[in-house]
Amino acid sequence: MMFSREVAEWLSASLVIISGGLAGHYAVSGMNAVQWAGAVAAVLGSITVAVSVRVWPAEVTVEDKTRRRARSDD
């Protein structure tokens, strides 16, 4: 595994904060309707990533599989 679960959670949370901050910054300077739609899509997309990272099930290792199999055999 390249990242730990905790690192992925922190990175996804920072993605939400950064995309929201950028959308807010550009909203203050003035955006048209298409830009607003893009900003909303970006913020909702980053929230989706953050939720997905938190609810994604943990990876099952080979050791876990063998333990489960040994328990079911008993």
C-alpha positions as CSV (number, residue, x, y, z in Angstrom):
1,M,0.0,0.0,0.0
2,M,1.4,3.4,-1.0
3,F,-0.4,5.5,1.5
4,S,-1.7,4.8,5.0
5,R,-5.4,5.3,5.6
6,E,-4.7,8.3,7.9
7,V,-2.6,10.1,5.2
8,A,-5.4,9.5,2.7
9,E,-8.0,11.0,5.1
10,W,-5.8,14.1,5.8
11,L,-5.2,14.6,2.1
12,S,-8.8,14.3,1.2
13,A,-9.8,16.7,3.9
14,S,-7.2,19.2,2.7
15,L,-8.6,18.8,-0.8
16,V,-12.0,19.9,0.4
17,I,-10.6,22.9,2.2
18,I,-8.5,24.0,-0.7
19,S,-11.2,23.6,-3.3
20,G,-13.7,25.4,-1.1
21,G,-11.2,28.2,-0.5
22,L,-10.4,28.6,-4.1
23,A,-14.0,28.6,-5.1
24,G,-14.7,31.3,-2.4
25,H,-11.8,33.4,-3.5
26,Y,-12.9,33.4,-7.1
27,A,-16.5,34.0,-6.1
28,V,-15.5,37.2,-4.4
29,S,-13.8,38.4,-7.6
30,G,-16.9,37.6,-9.6
31,M,-17.9,34.6,-11.5
32,N,-20.5,33.9,-14.2
33,A,-23.0,31.0,-14.0
34,V,-20.8,28.5,-15.8
35,Q,-17.9,29.3,-13.4
36,W,-20.3,28.9,-10.5
37,A,-21.4,25.5,-11.8
38,G,-17.7,24.4,-12.2
39,A,-16.9,25.6,-8.6
40,V,-19.9,23.7,-7.2
41,A,-18.9,20.6,-9.1
42,A,-15.3,20.8,-7.8
43,V,-16.4,21.2,-4.2
44,L,-18.9,18.4,-4.4
45,G,-16.3,16.2,-6.1
46,S,-13.8,16.8,-3.4
47,I,-16.4,16.1,-0.7
48,T,-17.2,12.8,-2.6
49,V,-13.6,11.9,-2.5
50,A,-13.3,12.6,1.2
51,V,-16.4,10.5,2.0
52,S,-15.2,7.7,-0.2
53,V,-11.9,7.6,1.6
54,R,-13.5,7.4,5.0
55,V,-16.1,4.7,4.2
56,W,-14.0,2.5,1.9
57,P,-13.5,-0.9,3.5
58,A,-10.1,-1.9,4.7
59,E,-8.1,-4.2,2.4
60,V,-8.3,-7.8,3.4
61,T,-4.8,-9.4,3.7
62,V,-3.9,-13.0,3.1
63,E,-3.4,-13.5,6.8
64,D,-7.0,-12.3,7.5
65,K,-8.3,-14.7,4.9
66,T,-6.5,-17.7,6.5
67,R,-7.7,-16.7,10.0
68,R,-11.3,-16.5,8.7
69,R,-10.9,-19.9,7.0
70,A,-9.4,-21.5,10.1
71,R,-12.3,-20.2,12.2
72,S,-15.0,-21.4,9.8
73,D,-13.3,-24.9,9.7
74,D,-13.6,-25.3,13.5
